[in-house]
Amino acid sequence: MLELRPGCERCDRDLPPESEDAMICTFECTFCRDCVETQYNGICPNCGGNFERRPIRPPGALDRHPASNKRVIRN
């Protein structure tokens, strides 16, 4: 199950579970669409993989399996 991290690892922009701007790589590194497109050219700075739009967890499933509240910031 995806962790659904709450913010961009670069700019710390909020990325709530329903955000269509959340992008993830295969290791669930999470960035906003702006950072992925303007800073990283679609390549994850942590693992070198590509990004995809993070899926949106349905509200009922989100109640049973909440999103993470742990923020990860890339230094």
N, C-alpha and C positions, 0 to 999 in steps of 0.2 A: 504494500500500500504506500502511495506517495506521502511524503512528509508534509507537503504544502507549507513551506516556509513563509513567514509573514512579510518579508521585505527583500529588496534588491541587495545583493551582496556587495555592490559597488557604491551606490548612492543612497542606500537605505530607504528608498521610496517604499511606502506601504503597498503590499500586494495581497489584499484579502483573498480568501478562497475563491471568490467569484470573479476575480480580475481576469480580463482577457489580455492584459499586458504582461502577464507573468510568463517567463520563458525558462525552461529547464533543459539540462543536458542529461545524459544517461546516468550520471551519479547524483542527480537531483540538485546540482548547483543551481541557484535561482537568481535570476537577474530580470530587470524590467526590459521591455522591448527597446526602449530608447538606448540603454547602455549596450545591449546586444548588437544593435544596428550601428550605433555611432562610435562606440569605444572598442568593440571586440570583433566587428565584421562577421558576426555569426559563429565565431569559434570560442569555445569556453576557455578562459584563461587558466583554469585550474587543471583541466584534463585534456584539452585539445580537441574535444568532441564538438559536435554540432548542437544547436539548440532547436527545440520544438516548443510550440505553445503548450503551457501547462494545462492539463484537462481541468474542468470544473467539476468538483464533487457535488452530486445532488444534495439538496438540503437535508433530506431524511438520512442519508448516509453520513453527512457532516455532523448530524446530531450524535450518531453512534460512534463515529470515528473523526473527532475534531482535528482541525488543522494545528500545526505546531505553533508555539508562541516563542520559540527560540530563534533569535536573530543571529545570522552569520554575516559578518562584515569582512570583506577581503581587504587586507592591508597592502 
